[in-house]
Amino acid sequence: MFLIGYGNPGRGDDGLGPAFSEGMAARSLPGLEVDTDYQLVAEHALAISGHDVVIF
């Protein structure tokens, strides 16, 4: 499973995605890969292509 939290932490509630993904990463759940970024970019397509489940 791949989780990507995106948004800008400096812009109030726009930072929910990064905060959530960082919290999930801290749990070290087996089988969960986590990424955080300000916005979705083309490179994320390659990162998610190897996963059956992707959560944005």
N, CA, C and O atoms as a Maestro MAE file, in Angstrom:
{
 s_m_m2io_version
 :::
 2.0.0
}

f_m_ct {
 s_m_title
 :::
 protein
 m_atom[224] {
  # First column is atom index #
  i_m_mmod_type
  r_m_x_coord
  r_m_y_coord
  r_m_z_coord
  i_m_residue_number
  s_m_chain_name
  s_m_pdb_residue_name
  s_m_pdb_atom_name
  i_m_atomic_number
  :::
  1 25 0.849 -1.162 0.000 1 A "MET " " N  " 7
  2 3 0.000 0.000 0.000 1 A "MET " " CA " 6
  3 2 0.899 1.230 0.000 1 A "MET " " C  " 6
  4 15 1.914 1.274 0.695 1 A "MET " " O  " 8
  5 25 0.513 2.218 -0.783 2 A "PHE " " N  " 7
  6 3 1.277 3.461 -0.889 2 A "PHE " " CA " 6
  7 2 0.377 4.610 -0.462 2 A "PHE " " C  " 6
  8 15 -0.731 4.758 -0.977 2 A "PHE " " O  " 8
  9 25 0.845 5.417 0.470 3 A "LEU " " N  " 7
  10 3 0.109 6.575 0.960 3 A "LEU " " CA " 6
  11 2 0.910 7.815 0.624 3 A "LEU " " C  " 6
  12 15 2.082 7.921 0.985 3 A "LEU " " O  " 8
  13 25 0.280 8.759 -0.070 4 A "ILE " " N  " 7
  14 3 0.954 10.027 -0.330 4 A "ILE " " CA " 6
  15 2 0.106 11.159 0.234 4 A "ILE " " C  " 6
  16 15 -1.056 11.339 -0.130 4 A "ILE " " O  " 8
  17 25 0.722 11.908 1.129 5 A "GLY " " N  " 7
  18 3 0.065 13.071 1.710 5 A "GLY " " CA " 6
  19 2 0.677 14.313 1.101 5 A "GLY " " C  " 6
  20 15 1.879 14.550 1.222 5 A "GLY " " O  " 8
  21 25 -0.149 15.102 0.450 6 A "TYR " " N  " 7
  22 3 0.398 16.299 -0.179 6 A "TYR " " CA " 6
  23 2 -0.346 17.535 0.298 6 A "TYR " " C  " 6
  24 15 -1.526 17.486 0.643 6 A "TYR " " O  " 8
  25 25 0.377 18.638 0.305 7 A "GLY " " N  " 7
  26 3 -0.165 19.912 0.751 7 A "GLY " " CA " 6
  27 2 0.946 20.756 1.351 7 A "GLY " " C  " 6
  28 15 2.098 20.331 1.439 7 A "GLY " " O  " 8
  29 25 0.575 21.954 1.757 8 A "ASN " " N  " 7
  30 3 1.532 22.912 2.296 8 A "ASN " " CA " 6
  31 2 1.260 23.113 3.785 8 A "ASN " " C  " 6
  32 15 0.267 23.744 4.147 8 A "ASN " " O  " 8
  33 25 2.123 22.589 4.654 9 A "PRO " " N  " 7
  34 3 1.907 22.719 6.093 9 A "PRO " " CA " 6
  35 2 1.840 24.167 6.577 9 A "PRO " " C  " 6
  36 15 1.253 24.435 7.625 9 A "PRO " " O  " 8
  37 25 2.416 25.081 5.850 10 A "GLY " " N  " 7
  38 3 2.401 26.484 6.238 10 A "GLY " " CA " 6
  39 2 1.111 27.205 5.889 10 A "GLY " " C  " 6
  40 15 0.983 28.399 6.158 10 A "GLY " " O  " 8
  41 25 0.144 26.497 5.287 11 A "ARG " " N  " 7
  42 3 -1.098 27.122 4.832 11 A "ARG " " CA " 6
  43 2 -2.322 26.550 5.548 11 A "ARG " " C  " 6
  44 15 -3.333 26.255 4.912 11 A "ARG " " O  " 8
  45 25 -2.231 26.398 6.844 12 A "GLY " " N  " 7
  46 3 -3.380 25.951 7.631 12 A "GLY " " CA " 6
  47 2 -3.804 24.539 7.308 12 A "GLY " " C  " 6
  48 15 -3.000 23.608 7.356 12 A "GLY " " O  " 8
  49 25 -5.100 24.382 6.972 13 A "ASP " " N  " 7
  50 3 -5.623 23.035 6.749 13 A "ASP " " CA " 6
  51 2 -5.070 22.375 5.495 13 A "ASP " " C  " 6
  52 15 -5.297 21.183 5.286 13 A "ASP " " O  " 8
  53 25 -4.357 23.108 4.660 14 A "ASP " " N  " 7
  54 3 -3.701 22.514 3.492 14 A "ASP " " CA " 6
  55 2 -2.588 21.562 3.933 14 A "ASP " " C  " 6
  56 15 -2.098 20.767 3.131 14 A "ASP " " O  " 8
  57 25 -2.194 21.640 5.189 15 A "GLY " " N  " 7
  58 3 -1.139 20.778 5.709 15 A "GLY " " CA " 6
  59 2 -1.638 19.457 6.271 15 A "GLY " " C  " 6
  60 15 -0.851 18.688 6.822 15 A "GLY " " O  " 8
  61 25 -2.938 19.176 6.142 16 A "LEU " " N  " 7
  62 3 -3.482 17.932 6.684 16 A "LEU " " CA " 6
  63 2 -2.858 16.703 6.028 16 A "LEU " " C  " 6
  64 15 -2.538 15.736 6.719 16 A "LEU " " O  " 8
  65 25 -2.681 16.724 4.725 17 A "GLY " " N  " 7
  66 3 -2.105 15.575 4.018 17 A "GLY " " CA " 6
  67 2 -0.724 15.208 4.532 17 A "GLY " " C  " 6
  68 15 -0.489 14.055 4.892 17 A "GLY " " O  " 8
  69 25 0.202 16.175 4.575 18 A "PRO " " N  " 7
  70 3 1.529 15.860 5.104 18 A "PRO " " CA " 6
  71 2 1.506 15.435 6.580 18 A "PRO " " C  " 6
  72 15 2.243 14.531 6.973 18 A "PRO " " O  " 8
  73 25 0.672 16.074 7.385 19 A "ALA " " N  " 7
  74 3 0.607 15.713 8.805 19 A "ALA " " CA " 6
  75 2 0.111 14.280 8.977 19 A "ALA " " C  " 6
  76 15 0.642 13.524 9.790 19 A "ALA " " O  " 8
  77 25 -0.913 13.915 8.204 20 A "PHE " " N  " 7
  78 3 -1.452 12.560 8.291 20 A "PHE " " CA " 6
  79 2 -0.427 11.532 7.830 20 A "PHE " " C  " 6
  80 15 -0.223 10.515 8.494 20 A "PHE " " O  " 8
  81 25 0.214 11.792 6.701 21 A "SER " " N  " 7
  82 3 1.171 10.812 6.179 21 A "SER " " CA " 6
  83 2 2.380 10.673 7.100 21 A "SER " " C  " 6
  84 15 2.901 9.569 7.256 21 A "SER " " O  " 8
  85 25 2.831 11.750 7.704 22 A "GLU " " N  " 7
  86 3 3.948 11.662 8.645 22 A "GLU " " CA " 6
  87 2 3.550 10.873 9.891 22 A "GLU " " C  " 6
  88 15 4.352 10.112 10.433 22 A "GLU " " O  " 8
  89 25 2.314 11.058 10.339 23 A "GLY " " N  " 7
  90 3 1.827 10.283 11.482 23 A "GLY " " CA " 6
  91 2 1.750 8.799 11.174 23 A "GLY " " C  " 6
  92 15 2.098 7.965 12.010 23 A "GLY " " O  " 8
  93 25 1.294 8.469 9.971 24 A "MET " " N  " 7
  94 3 1.218 7.065 9.569 24 A "MET " " CA " 6
  95 2 2.616 6.471 9.401 24 A "MET " " C  " 6
  96 15 2.839 5.312 9.752 24 A "MET " " O  " 8
  97 25 3.549 7.243 8.875 25 A "ALA " " N  " 7
  98 3 4.922 6.757 8.712 25 A "ALA " " CA " 6
  99 2 5.545 6.445 10.072 25 A "ALA " " C  " 6
  100 15 6.311 5.491 10.201 25 A "ALA " " O  " 8
  101 25 5.218 7.244 11.081 26 A "ALA " " N  " 7
  102 3 5.765 7.033 12.420 26 A "ALA " " CA " 6
  103 2 5.285 5.715 13.029 26 A "ALA " " C  " 6
  104 15 5.925 5.186 13.937 26 A "ALA " " O  " 8
  105 25 4.174 5.186 12.542 27 A "ARG " " N  " 7
  106 3 3.638 3.922 13.062 27 A "ARG " " CA " 6
  107 2 4.383 2.705 12.517 27 A "ARG " " C  " 6
  108 15 4.251 1.608 13.060 27 A "ARG " " O  " 8
  109 25 5.161 2.884 11.457 28 A "SER " " N  " 7
  110 3 5.949 1.796 10.857 28 A "SER " " CA " 6
  111 2 5.109 0.545 10.592 28 A "SER " " C  " 6
  112 15 5.485 -0.560 10.983 28 A "SER " " O  " 8
  113 25 3.983 0.731 9.933 29 A "LEU " " N  " 7
  114 3 3.105 -0.393 9.622 29 A "LEU " " CA " 6
  115 2 3.705 -1.230 8.497 29 A "LEU " " C  " 6
  116 15 4.150 -0.679 7.490 29 A "LEU " " O  " 8
  117 25 3.723 -2.546 8.653 30 A "PRO " " N  " 7
  118 3 4.287 -3.402 7.603 30 A "PRO " " CA " 6
  119 2 3.476 -3.289 6.312 30 A "PRO " " C  " 6
  120 15 2.245 -3.288 6.333 30 A "PRO " " O  " 8
  121 25 4.180 -3.195 5.205 31 A "GLY " " N  " 7
  122 3 3.530 -3.125 3.900 31 A "GLY " " CA " 6
  123 2 3.067 -1.742 3.498 31 A "GLY " " C  " 6
  124 15 2.482 -1.577 2.427 31 A "GLY " " O  " 8
  125 25 3.318 -0.731 4.340 32 A "LEU " " N  " 7
  126 3 2.891 0.632 4.026 32 A "LEU " " CA " 6
  127 2 4.100 1.477 3.648 32 A "LEU " " C  " 6
  128 15 5.039 1.620 4.431 32 A "LEU " " O  " 8
  129 25 4.068 2.030 2.456 33 A "GLU " " N  " 7
  130 3 5.097 2.978 2.005 33 A "GLU " " CA " 6
  131 2 4.455 4.357 1.995 33 A "GLU " " C  " 6
  132 15 3.350 4.530 1.480 33 A "GLU " " O  " 8
  133 25 5.151 5.339 2.566 34 A "VAL " " N  " 7
  134 3 4.590 6.675 2.733 34 A "VAL " " CA " 6
  135 2 5.479 7.706 2.062 34 A "VAL " " C  " 6
  136 15 6.706 7.628 2.125 34 A "VAL " " O  " 8
  137 25 4.835 8.680 1.414 35 A "ASP " " N  " 7
  138 3 5.552 9.805 0.810 35 A "ASP " " CA " 6
  139 2 4.788 11.075 1.143 35 A "ASP " " C  " 6
  140 15 3.566 11.051 1.286 35 A "ASP " " O  " 8
  141 25 5.500 12.175 1.267 36 A "THR " " N  " 7
  142 3 4.918 13.479 1.554 36 A "THR " " CA " 6
  143 2 5.510 14.490 0.591 36 A "THR " " C  " 6
  144 15 6.714 14.483 0.333 36 A "THR " " O  " 8
  145 25 4.658 15.365 0.058 37 A "ASP " " N  " 7
  146 3 5.141 16.380 -0.879 37 A "ASP " " CA " 6
  147 2 4.176 17.565 -0.873 37 A "ASP " " C  " 6
  148 15 3.065 17.473 -0.351 37 A "ASP " " O  " 8
  149 25 4.616 18.674 -1.460 38 A "TYR " " N  " 7
  150 3 3.767 19.858 -1.544 38 A "TYR " " CA " 6
  151 2 2.663 19.707 -2.582 38 A "TYR " " C  " 6
  152 15 1.576 20.262 -2.422 38 A "TYR " " O  " 8
  153 25 2.940 18.958 -3.640 39 A "GLN " " N  " 7
  154 3 1.945 18.747 -4.694 39 A "GLN " " CA " 6
  155 2 2.279 17.461 -5.434 39 A "GLN " " C  " 6
  156 15 3.395 16.948 -5.347 39 A "GLN " " O  " 8
  157 25 1.302 16.953 -6.159 40 A "LEU " " N  " 7
  158 3 1.550 15.769 -6.977 40 A "LEU " " CA " 6
  159 2 2.357 16.174 -8.198 40 A "LEU " " C  " 6
  160 15 2.102 17.209 -8.813 40 A "LEU " " O  " 8
  161 25 3.334 15.344 -8.540 41 A "VAL " " N  " 7
  162 3 4.173 15.597 -9.713 41 A "VAL " " CA " 6
  163 2 4.267 14.308 -10.528 41 A "VAL " " C  " 6
  164 15 3.902 13.235 -10.048 41 A "VAL " " O  " 8
  165 25 4.750 14.420 -11.738 42 A "ALA " " N  " 7
  166 3 4.818 13.273 -12.647 42 A "ALA " " CA " 6
  167 2 5.617 12.114 -12.054 42 A "ALA " " C  " 6
  168 15 5.304 10.954 -12.324 42 A "ALA " " O  " 8
  169 25 6.626 12.401 -11.264 43 A "GLU " " N  " 7
  170 3 7.455 11.351 -10.682 43 A "GLU " " CA " 6
  171 2 6.668 10.445 -9.741 43 A "GLU " " C  " 6
  172 15 7.053 9.296 -9.521 43 A "GLU " " O  " 8
  173 25 5.581 10.947 -9.189 44 A "HIS " " N  " 7
  174 3 4.776 10.110 -8.309 44 A "HIS " " CA " 6
  175 2 4.125 8.958 -9.076 44 A "HIS " " C  " 6
  176 15 3.844 7.914 -8.489 44 A "HIS " " O  " 8
  177 25 3.884 9.130 -10.367 45 A "ALA " " N  " 7
  178 3 3.293 8.055 -11.175 45 A "ALA " " CA " 6
  179 2 4.188 6.820 -11.147 45 A "ALA " " C  " 6
  180 15 3.694 5.697 -11.044 45 A "ALA " " O  " 8
  181 25 5.476 7.018 -11.237 46 A "LEU " " N  " 7
  182 3 6.412 5.892 -11.176 46 A "LEU " " CA " 6
  183 2 6.397 5.262 -9.786 46 A "LEU " " C  " 6
  184 15 6.424 4.038 -9.655 46 A "LEU " " O  " 8
  185 25 6.353 6.088 -8.763 47 A "ALA " " N  " 7
  186 3 6.370 5.581 -7.388 47 A "ALA " " CA " 6
  187 2 5.134 4.740 -7.082 47 A "ALA " " C  " 6
  188 15 5.237 3.733 -6.382 47 A "ALA " " O  " 8
  189 25 3.976 5.133 -7.592 48 A "ILE " " N  " 7
  190 3 2.751 4.403 -7.269 48 A "ILE " " CA " 6
  191 2 2.481 3.231 -8.204 48 A "ILE " " C  " 6
  192 15 1.622 2.398 -7.916 48 A "ILE " " O  " 8
  193 25 3.199 3.155 -9.312 49 A "SER " " N  " 7
  194 3 2.901 2.127 -10.315 49 A "SER " " CA " 6
  195 2 3.114 0.701 -9.814 49 A "SER " " C  " 6
  196 15 2.529 -0.232 -10.363 49 A "SER " " O  " 8
  197 25 3.917 0.517 -8.811 50 A "GLY " " N  " 7
  198 3 4.184 -0.821 -8.307 50 A "GLY " " CA " 6
  199 2 3.289 -1.250 -7.157 50 A "GLY " " C  " 6
  200 15 3.548 -2.275 -6.525 50 A "GLY " " O  " 8
  201 25 2.247 -0.488 -6.875 51 A "HIS " " N  " 7
  202 3 1.378 -0.781 -5.731 51 A "HIS " " CA " 6
  203 2 -0.046 -1.076 -6.197 51 A "HIS " " C  " 6
  204 15 -0.549 -0.453 -7.132 51 A "HIS " " O  " 8
  205 25 -0.682 -2.031 -5.534 52 A "ASP " " N  " 7
  206 3 -2.073 -2.362 -5.838 52 A "ASP " " CA " 6
  207 2 -3.044 -1.373 -5.210 52 A "ASP " " C  " 6
  208 15 -4.129 -1.140 -5.742 52 A "ASP " " O  " 8
  209 25 -2.655 -0.791 -4.077 53 A "VAL " " N  " 7
  210 3 -3.515 0.149 -3.358 53 A "VAL " " CA " 6
  211 2 -2.742 1.442 -3.158 53 A "VAL " " C  " 6
  212 15 -1.611 1.437 -2.672 53 A "VAL " " O  " 8
  213 25 -3.373 2.560 -3.542 54 A "VAL " " N  " 7
  214 3 -2.762 3.881 -3.374 54 A "VAL " " CA " 6
  215 2 -3.788 4.793 -2.716 54 A "VAL " " C  " 6
  216 15 -4.941 4.852 -3.143 54 A "VAL " " O  " 8
  217 25 -3.368 5.497 -1.684 55 A "ILE " " N  " 7
  218 3 -4.239 6.434 -0.978 55 A "ILE " " CA " 6
  219 2 -3.636 7.822 -1.109 55 A "ILE " " C  " 6
  220 15 -2.460 8.030 -0.812 55 A "ILE " " O  " 8
  221 25 -4.454 8.771 -1.558 56 A "PHE " " N  " 7
  222 3 -4.024 10.161 -1.699 56 A "PHE " " CA " 6
  223 2 -4.603 10.983 -0.579 56 A "PHE " " C  " 6
  224 15 -4.363 12.189 -0.510 56 A "PHE " " O  " 8
  :::
 }
 m_bond[223] {
  # First column is bond index #
  i_m_from
  i_m_to
  i_m_order
  :::
  1 1 2 1
  2 2 3 1
  3 3 4 2
  4 3 5 1
  5 5 6 1
  6 6 7 1
  7 7 8 2
  8 7 9 1
  9 9 10 1
  10 10 11 1
  11 11 12 2
  12 11 13 1
  13 13 14 1
  14 14 15 1
  15 15 16 2
  16 15 17 1
  17 17 18 1
  18 18 19 1
  19 19 20 2
  20 19 21 1
  21 21 22 1
  22 22 23 1
  23 23 24 2
  24 23 25 1
  25 25 26 1
  26 26 27 1
  27 27 28 2
  28 27 29 1
  29 29 30 1
  30 30 31 1
  31 31 32 2
  32 31 33 1
  33 33 34 1
  34 34 35 1
  35 35 36 2
  36 35 37 1
  37 37 38 1
  38 38 39 1
  39 39 40 2
  40 39 41 1
  41 41 42 1
  42 42 43 1
  43 43 44 2
  44 43 45 1
  45 45 46 1
  46 46 47 1
  47 47 48 2
  48 47 49 1
  49 49 50 1
  50 50 51 1
  51 51 52 2
  52 51 53 1
  53 53 54 1
  54 54 55 1
  55 55 56 2
  56 55 57 1
  57 57 58 1
  58 58 59 1
  59 59 60 2
  60 59 61 1
  61 61 62 1
  62 62 63 1
  63 63 64 2
  64 63 65 1
  65 65 66 1
  66 66 67 1
  67 67 68 2
  68 67 69 1
  69 69 70 1
  70 70 71 1
  71 71 72 2
  72 71 73 1
  73 73 74 1
  74 74 75 1
  75 75 76 2
  76 75 77 1
  77 77 78 1
  78 78 79 1
  79 79 80 2
  80 79 81 1
  81 81 82 1
  82 82 83 1
  83 83 84 2
  84 83 85 1
  85 85 86 1
  86 86 87 1
  87 87 88 2
  88 87 89 1
  89 89 90 1
  90 90 91 1
  91 91 92 2
  92 91 93 1
  93 93 94 1
  94 94 95 1
  95 95 96 2
  96 95 97 1
  97 97 98 1
  98 98 99 1
  99 99 100 2
  100 99 101 1
  101 101 102 1
  102 102 103 1
  103 103 104 2
  104 103 105 1
  105 105 106 1
  106 106 107 1
  107 107 108 2
  108 107 109 1
  109 109 110 1
  110 110 111 1
  111 111 112 2
  112 111 113 1
  113 113 114 1
  114 114 115 1
  115 115 116 2
  116 115 117 1
  117 117 118 1
  118 118 119 1
  119 119 120 2
  120 119 121 1
  121 121 122 1
  122 122 123 1
  123 123 124 2
  124 123 125 1
  125 125 126 1
  126 126 127 1
  127 127 128 2
  128 127 129 1
  129 129 130 1
  130 130 131 1
  131 131 132 2
  132 131 133 1
  133 133 134 1
  134 134 135 1
  135 135 136 2
  136 135 137 1
  137 137 138 1
  138 138 139 1
  139 139 140 2
  140 139 141 1
  141 141 142 1
  142 142 143 1
  143 143 144 2
  144 143 145 1
  145 145 146 1
  146 146 147 1
  147 147 148 2
  148 147 149 1
  149 149 150 1
  150 150 151 1
  151 151 152 2
  152 151 153 1
  153 153 154 1
  154 154 155 1
  155 155 156 2
  156 155 157 1
  157 157 158 1
  158 158 159 1
  159 159 160 2
  160 159 161 1
  161 161 162 1
  162 162 163 1
  163 163 164 2
  164 163 165 1
  165 165 166 1
  166 166 167 1
  167 167 168 2
  168 167 169 1
  169 169 170 1
  170 170 171 1
  171 171 172 2
  172 171 173 1
  173 173 174 1
  174 174 175 1
  175 175 176 2
  176 175 177 1
  177 177 178 1
  178 178 179 1
  179 179 180 2
  180 179 181 1
  181 181 182 1
  182 182 183 1
  183 183 184 2
  184 183 185 1
  185 185 186 1
  186 186 187 1
  187 187 188 2
  188 187 189 1
  189 189 190 1
  190 190 191 1
  191 191 192 2
  192 191 193 1
  193 193 194 1
  194 194 195 1
  195 195 196 2
  196 195 197 1
  197 197 198 1
  198 198 199 1
  199 199 200 2
  200 199 201 1
  201 201 202 1
  202 202 203 1
  203 203 204 2
  204 203 205 1
  205 205 206 1
  206 206 207 1
  207 207 208 2
  208 207 209 1
  209 209 210 1
  210 210 211 1
  211 211 212 2
  212 211 213 1
  213 213 214 1
  214 214 215 1
  215 215 216 2
  216 215 217 1
  217 217 218 1
  218 218 219 1
  219 219 220 2
  220 219 221 1
  221 221 222 1
  222 222 223 1
  223 223 224 2
  :::
 }
}
